[in-house]
Structures are given as C-alpha cells and as structure tokens.
Amino acid sequence: MGMLDYIVIGLLALLVLVLFGLIRENRKLKKANSLLNEVLETKNSTIANLEASRVAVKEVIENFSVSDEVIAGIEAGESREGISHRLGIPVSRIELIVKFDKIKKEKVTGSEE
C-alpha cells in the first residue's frame, strides 16, 4: 500500500467521524426543535385563552352598562324600538335584558320576604 492509500483511508475515516458528529448534532437539534415547538404551542394557547378572557370581560362590562341604559330607558318610558335605535342593539336583546331584570327583581323581592 502506498502513501496515497493511507491518506485516502485517513480522509475517509475523518469523513465518517464528521458524518457521525453531524448525525448526533442533528438529533440534538431535532429534540431542541421539538421542545421549542411544544413551548410555542403552549404560548399560543395561553395567548388565545387570555384574548378570549379579555373579550369575555369586555363583553360583561359592556353588557352591564348596556343593561343599565336599557332599564333606565324603559323606566323613563322610552320605547324598546327607540332604545334599540339609540344603543344600536336589536330589540330582541332589549327584551332579554328586560326579562332578566324582571327575574332579578323578583328574586330580590322574594328573598326579602
């Protein structure tokens, strides 16, 4: 065997070692990528939940103020259609608010007796 053969064998051995090293690093990167994807999914889920909670709280706050305005309008003798037009909400929602207010008042009156 000549000197050139030893150089070729040495280079092949070095290439095999580099290849195994790259395969090992690739596995580590796949695990790290998988972990990062899990963290990202958790983050996205958390953000979606927080956004939904924020919207729900906003709706509750808006409903309280709208409910108060609807009841005040009804008590002032304003028509349901007039309240609907003024507040920009459907008459069916006004009817629902009035019904809930009536139930709430009945429970308060009933519990005081």
TIMITI-256016 format. One record per atom (N, C-alpha, C): x, y, z; residue in one letter. Coordinates in steps of 0.05 Angstrom, whole numbers. Layout:
<pts>
{pt {X; Y; Z}; 'A'}
...
</pts>
This chain:
<pts>
{pt {17; -23; 0}; 'M'}
{pt {0; 0; 0}; 'M'}
{pt {18; 25; 0}; 'M'}
{pt {10; 44; -17}; 'G'}
{pt {27; 68; -19}; 'G'}
{pt {17; 89; 0}; 'G'}
{pt {32; 110; 1}; 'M'}
{pt {26; 132; 18}; 'M'}
{pt {-1; 145; 12}; 'M'}
{pt {-8; 145; -14}; 'L'}
{pt {-33; 157; -23}; 'L'}
{pt {-56; 141; -12}; 'L'}
{pt {-54; 115; -11}; 'D'}
{pt {-75; 98; 0}; 'D'}
{pt {-80; 104; 29}; 'D'}
{pt {-59; 109; 45}; 'Y'}
{pt {-62; 116; 74}; 'Y'}
{pt {-76; 143; 76}; 'Y'}
{pt {-70; 162; 59}; 'I'}
{pt {-82; 188; 60}; 'I'}
{pt {-112; 186; 54}; 'I'}
{pt {-119; 170; 33}; 'V'}
{pt {-147; 166; 26}; 'V'}
{pt {-162; 152; 49}; 'V'}
{pt {-150; 132; 61}; 'I'}
{pt {-163; 118; 83}; 'I'}
{pt {-166; 137; 107}; 'I'}
{pt {-146; 153; 112}; 'G'}
{pt {-148; 172; 134}; 'G'}
{pt {-169; 193; 129}; 'G'}
{pt {-171; 202; 104}; 'L'}
{pt {-192; 222; 98}; 'L'}
{pt {-220; 209; 100}; 'L'}
{pt {-222; 184; 91}; 'L'}
{pt {-248; 171; 93}; 'L'}
{pt {-256; 167; 123}; 'L'}
{pt {-236; 160; 139}; 'A'}
{pt {-242; 157; 168}; 'A'}
{pt {-250; 183; 180}; 'A'}
{pt {-237; 205; 172}; 'L'}
{pt {-244; 231; 182}; 'L'}
{pt {-272; 239; 173}; 'L'}
{pt {-278; 233; 148}; 'L'}
{pt {-305; 239; 137}; 'L'}
{pt {-326; 223; 152}; 'L'}
{pt {-321; 198; 159}; 'V'}
{pt {-340; 182; 174}; 'V'}
{pt {-344; 194; 202}; 'V'}
{pt {-323; 203; 215}; 'L'}
{pt {-325; 215; 241}; 'L'}
{pt {-341; 241; 240}; 'L'}
{pt {-336; 257; 220}; 'V'}
{pt {-351; 282; 216}; 'V'}
{pt {-380; 276; 212}; 'V'}
{pt {-386; 256; 195}; 'L'}
{pt {-413; 248; 189}; 'L'}
{pt {-428; 239; 214}; 'L'}
{pt {-415; 222; 231}; 'F'}
{pt {-427; 214; 256}; 'F'}
{pt {-432; 238; 275}; 'F'}
{pt {-413; 256; 275}; 'G'}
{pt {-416; 280; 291}; 'G'}
{pt {-440; 297; 282}; 'G'}
{pt {-443; 300; 256}; 'L'}
{pt {-466; 315; 245}; 'L'}
{pt {-492; 301; 251}; 'L'}
{pt {-492; 275; 249}; 'I'}
{pt {-517; 260; 255}; 'I'}
{pt {-525; 264; 284}; 'I'}
{pt {-505; 263; 302}; 'R'}
{pt {-510; 267; 331}; 'R'}
{pt {-521; 295; 336}; 'R'}
{pt {-509; 315; 323}; 'E'}
{pt {-518; 343; 327}; 'E'}
{pt {-546; 346; 315}; 'E'}
{pt {-552; 333; 293}; 'N'}
{pt {-578; 334; 281}; 'N'}
{pt {-599; 323; 300}; 'N'}
{pt {-593; 301; 314}; 'R'}
{pt {-612; 290; 334}; 'R'}
{pt {-617; 310; 356}; 'R'}
{pt {-595; 322; 366}; 'K'}
{pt {-598; 342; 388}; 'K'}
{pt {-616; 366; 378}; 'K'}
{pt {-611; 375; 354}; 'L'}
{pt {-627; 397; 343}; 'L'}
{pt {-656; 389; 340}; 'L'}
{pt {-661; 364; 331}; 'K'}
{pt {-689; 355; 329}; 'K'}
{pt {-703; 355; 356}; 'K'}
{pt {-689; 346; 377}; 'K'}
{pt {-701; 346; 404}; 'K'}
{pt {-706; 375; 413}; 'K'}
{pt {-687; 392; 408}; 'A'}
{pt {-690; 420; 416}; 'A'}
{pt {-713; 433; 401}; 'A'}
{pt {-715; 427; 375}; 'N'}
{pt {-736; 438; 358}; 'N'}
{pt {-764; 428; 368}; 'N'}
{pt {-765; 403; 375}; 'S'}
{pt {-790; 392; 385}; 'S'}
{pt {-798; 406; 411}; 'S'}
{pt {-779; 410; 429}; 'L'}
{pt {-785; 423; 454}; 'L'}
{pt {-794; 452; 449}; 'L'}
{pt {-780; 466; 431}; 'L'}
{pt {-788; 493; 425}; 'L'}
{pt {-816; 495; 412}; 'L'}
{pt {-823; 475; 396}; 'N'}
{pt {-850; 474; 385}; 'N'}
{pt {-871; 470; 406}; 'N'}
{pt {-865; 453; 426}; 'E'}
{pt {-884; 449; 448}; 'E'}
{pt {-887; 475; 464}; 'E'}
{pt {-865; 489; 469}; 'V'}
{pt {-866; 515; 483}; 'V'}
{pt {-883; 535; 467}; 'V'}
{pt {-878; 536; 441}; 'L'}
{pt {-893; 554; 424}; 'L'}
{pt {-922; 548; 424}; 'L'}
{pt {-930; 523; 423}; 'E'}
{pt {-958; 515; 423}; 'E'}
{pt {-971; 523; 450}; 'E'}
{pt {-956; 519; 472}; 'T'}
{pt {-966; 527; 498}; 'T'}
{pt {-970; 558; 499}; 'T'}
{pt {-950; 572; 489}; 'K'}
{pt {-952; 601; 488}; 'K'}
{pt {-976; 610; 472}; 'K'}
{pt {-979; 599; 448}; 'N'}
{pt {-1002; 607; 431}; 'N'}
{pt {-1029; 600; 444}; 'N'}
{pt {-1030; 578; 457}; 'S'}
{pt {-1054; 570; 471}; 'S'}
{pt {-1060; 589; 494}; 'S'}
{pt {-1039; 597; 509}; 'T'}
{pt {-1042; 615; 531}; 'T'}
{pt {-1052; 643; 521}; 'T'}
{pt {-1040; 652; 499}; 'I'}
{pt {-1047; 678; 488}; 'I'}
{pt {-1076; 677; 478}; 'I'}
{pt {-1084; 655; 465}; 'A'}
{pt {-1112; 652; 456}; 'A'}
{pt {-1131; 653; 480}; 'A'}
{pt {-1124; 639; 501}; 'N'}
{pt {-1141; 638; 525}; 'N'}
{pt {-1144; 666; 538}; 'N'}
{pt {-1121; 680; 539}; 'L'}
{pt {-1121; 707; 551}; 'L'}
{pt {-1137; 726; 534}; 'L'}
{pt {-1135; 723; 508}; 'E'}
{pt {-1150; 740; 490}; 'E'}
{pt {-1180; 735; 493}; 'E'}
{pt {-1188; 709; 494}; 'A'}
{pt {-1216; 702; 498}; 'A'}
{pt {-1226; 713; 525}; 'A'}
{pt {-1210; 711; 546}; 'S'}
{pt {-1218; 722; 572}; 'S'}
{pt {-1221; 752; 571}; 'S'}
{pt {-1203; 765; 557}; 'R'}
{pt {-1205; 794; 554}; 'R'}
{pt {-1230; 802; 540}; 'R'}
{pt {-1237; 788; 518}; 'V'}
{pt {-1261; 794; 503}; 'V'}
{pt {-1286; 788; 521}; 'V'}
{pt {-1285; 766; 536}; 'A'}
{pt {-1308; 760; 553}; 'A'}
{pt {-1312; 781; 575}; 'A'}
{pt {-1290; 790; 587}; 'V'}
{pt {-1292; 811; 608}; 'V'}
{pt {-1303; 836; 596}; 'V'}
{pt {-1293; 843; 572}; 'K'}
{pt {-1302; 868; 558}; 'K'}
{pt {-1332; 866; 553}; 'K'}
{pt {-1341; 842; 543}; 'E'}
{pt {-1370; 839; 538}; 'E'}
{pt {-1386; 841; 563}; 'E'}
{pt {-1376; 830; 585}; 'V'}
{pt {-1391; 831; 611}; 'V'}
{pt {-1394; 860; 619}; 'V'}
{pt {-1371; 875; 617}; 'I'}
{pt {-1372; 903; 625}; 'I'}
{pt {-1391; 919; 607}; 'I'}
{pt {-1389; 914; 581}; 'E'}
{pt {-1407; 928; 562}; 'E'}
{pt {-1436; 920; 568}; 'E'}
{pt {-1441; 895; 574}; 'N'}
{pt {-1469; 886; 579}; 'N'}
{pt {-1480; 899; 604}; 'N'}
{pt {-1463; 903; 625}; 'F'}
{pt {-1473; 916; 649}; 'F'}
{pt {-1481; 945; 642}; 'F'}
{pt {-1465; 959; 628}; 'S'}
{pt {-1471; 987; 622}; 'S'}
{pt {-1495; 988; 603}; 'S'}
{pt {-1496; 970; 583}; 'V'}
{pt {-1519; 970; 565}; 'V'}
{pt {-1545; 962; 580}; 'V'}
{pt {-1543; 943; 598}; 'S'}
{pt {-1566; 935; 613}; 'S'}
{pt {-1577; 958; 630}; 'S'}
{pt {-1559; 973; 642}; 'D'}
{pt {-1567; 996; 658}; 'D'}
{pt {-1581; 1017; 641}; 'D'}
{pt {-1569; 1021; 617}; 'E'}
{pt {-1581; 1041; 599}; 'E'}
{pt {-1609; 1032; 589}; 'E'}
{pt {-1611; 1006; 583}; 'V'}
{pt {-1637; 996; 574}; 'V'}
{pt {-1658; 999; 596}; 'V'}
{pt {-1651; 990; 620}; 'I'}
{pt {-1671; 992; 642}; 'I'}
{pt {-1678; 1021; 648}; 'I'}
{pt {-1658; 1039; 647}; 'A'}
{pt {-1663; 1067; 652}; 'A'}
{pt {-1682; 1078; 631}; 'A'}
{pt {-1678; 1070; 606}; 'G'}
{pt {-1695; 1079; 584}; 'G'}
{pt {-1723; 1068; 587}; 'G'}
{pt {-1726; 1043; 595}; 'I'}
{pt {-1753; 1031; 599}; 'I'}
{pt {-1767; 1045; 622}; 'I'}
{pt {-1752; 1049; 644}; 'E'}
{pt {-1764; 1063; 667}; 'E'}
{pt {-1772; 1092; 661}; 'E'}
{pt {-1758; 1104; 641}; 'A'}
{pt {-1764; 1132; 633}; 'A'}
{pt {-1787; 1132; 613}; 'A'}
{pt {-1797; 1109; 605}; 'G'}
{pt {-1819; 1107; 586}; 'G'}
{pt {-1811; 1106; 557}; 'G'}
{pt {-1786; 1103; 552}; 'E'}
{pt {-1777; 1102; 524}; 'E'}
{pt {-1785; 1075; 512}; 'E'}
{pt {-1791; 1075; 486}; 'S'}
{pt {-1799; 1050; 473}; 'S'}
{pt {-1775; 1032; 469}; 'S'}
{pt {-1781; 1006; 466}; 'R'}
{pt {-1760; 987; 461}; 'R'}
{pt {-1746; 993; 434}; 'R'}
{pt {-1762; 1001; 415}; 'E'}
{pt {-1751; 1007; 388}; 'E'}
{pt {-1733; 1032; 390}; 'E'}
{pt {-1741; 1052; 406}; 'G'}
{pt {-1725; 1076; 409}; 'G'}
{pt {-1699; 1069; 423}; 'G'}
{pt {-1700; 1052; 443}; 'I'}
{pt {-1675; 1044; 457}; 'I'}
{pt {-1657; 1029; 438}; 'I'}
{pt {-1670; 1011; 422}; 'S'}
{pt {-1655; 995; 403}; 'S'}
{pt {-1640; 1013; 383}; 'S'}
{pt {-1654; 1033; 374}; 'H'}
{pt {-1641; 1052; 355}; 'H'}
{pt {-1619; 1068; 368}; 'H'}
{pt {-1625; 1078; 392}; 'R'}
{pt {-1606; 1095; 406}; 'R'}
{pt {-1580; 1080; 413}; 'R'}
{pt {-1583; 1055; 423}; 'L'}
{pt {-1560; 1040; 432}; 'L'}
{pt {-1548; 1022; 410}; 'L'}
{pt {-1562; 1019; 388}; 'G'}
{pt {-1552; 1003; 366}; 'G'}
{pt {-1552; 973; 371}; 'G'}
{pt {-1572; 964; 387}; 'I'}
{pt {-1574; 935; 393}; 'I'}
{pt {-1602; 926; 385}; 'I'}
{pt {-1605; 900; 379}; 'P'}
{pt {-1631; 890; 370}; 'P'}
{pt {-1652; 892; 392}; 'P'}
{pt {-1677; 894; 383}; 'V'}
{pt {-1700; 895; 402}; 'V'}
{pt {-1701; 869; 418}; 'V'}
{pt {-1694; 846; 405}; 'S'}
{pt {-1695; 821; 419}; 'S'}
{pt {-1676; 820; 443}; 'S'}
{pt {-1653; 834; 440}; 'R'}
{pt {-1634; 835; 462}; 'R'}
{pt {-1645; 853; 485}; 'R'}
{pt {-1659; 874; 477}; 'I'}
{pt {-1672; 891; 497}; 'I'}
{pt {-1693; 876; 512}; 'I'}
{pt {-1709; 860; 498}; 'E'}
{pt {-1729; 843; 511}; 'E'}
{pt {-1716; 824; 531}; 'E'}
{pt {-1694; 812; 523}; 'L'}
{pt {-1679; 794; 540}; 'L'}
{pt {-1669; 808; 565}; 'L'}
{pt {-1658; 832; 562}; 'I'}
{pt {-1648; 847; 585}; 'I'}
{pt {-1671; 854; 604}; 'I'}
{pt {-1694; 862; 593}; 'V'}
{pt {-1717; 868; 609}; 'V'}
{pt {-1727; 844; 625}; 'V'}
{pt {-1727; 821; 611}; 'K'}
{pt {-1736; 796; 625}; 'K'}
{pt {-1717; 788; 647}; 'K'}
{pt {-1690; 790; 642}; 'F'}
{pt {-1671; 784; 663}; 'F'}
{pt {-1673; 803; 686}; 'F'}
{pt {-1678; 829; 680}; 'D'}
{pt {-1681; 848; 702}; 'D'}
{pt {-1706; 842; 719}; 'D'}
{pt {-1727; 834; 705}; 'K'}
{pt {-1752; 827; 720}; 'K'}
{pt {-1747; 803; 738}; 'K'}
{pt {-1733; 782; 727}; 'I'}
{pt {-1727; 759; 743}; 'I'}
{pt {-1709; 766; 767}; 'I'}
{pt {-1689; 783; 762}; 'K'}
{pt {-1671; 792; 784}; 'K'}
{pt {-1687; 807; 805}; 'K'}
{pt {-1705; 824; 797}; 'K'}
{pt {-1721; 839; 817}; 'K'}
{pt {-1740; 821; 833}; 'K'}
{pt {-1751; 801; 819}; 'E'}
{pt {-1768; 781; 833}; 'E'}
{pt {-1753; 765; 853}; 'E'}
{pt {-1728; 758; 847}; 'K'}
{pt {-1712; 743; 866}; 'K'}
{pt {-1705; 760; 890}; 'K'}
{pt {-1698; 785; 885}; 'V'}
{pt {-1691; 803; 907}; 'V'}
{pt {-1715; 808; 925}; 'V'}
{pt {-1739; 812; 912}; 'T'}
{pt {-1763; 816; 928}; 'T'}
{pt {-1771; 791; 943}; 'T'}
{pt {-1768; 768; 929}; 'G'}
{pt {-1774; 742; 941}; 'G'}
{pt {-1756; 735; 965}; 'G'}
{pt {-1731; 743; 964}; 'S'}
{pt {-1712; 736; 985}; 'S'}
{pt {-1715; 754; 1009}; 'S'}
{pt {-1727; 778; 1004}; 'E'}
{pt {-1731; 796; 1027}; 'E'}
{pt {-1754; 788; 1044}; 'E'}
{pt {-1773; 773; 1033}; 'E'}
{pt {-1797; 765; 1048}; 'E'}
{pt {-1792; 744; 1069}; 'E'}
</pts>
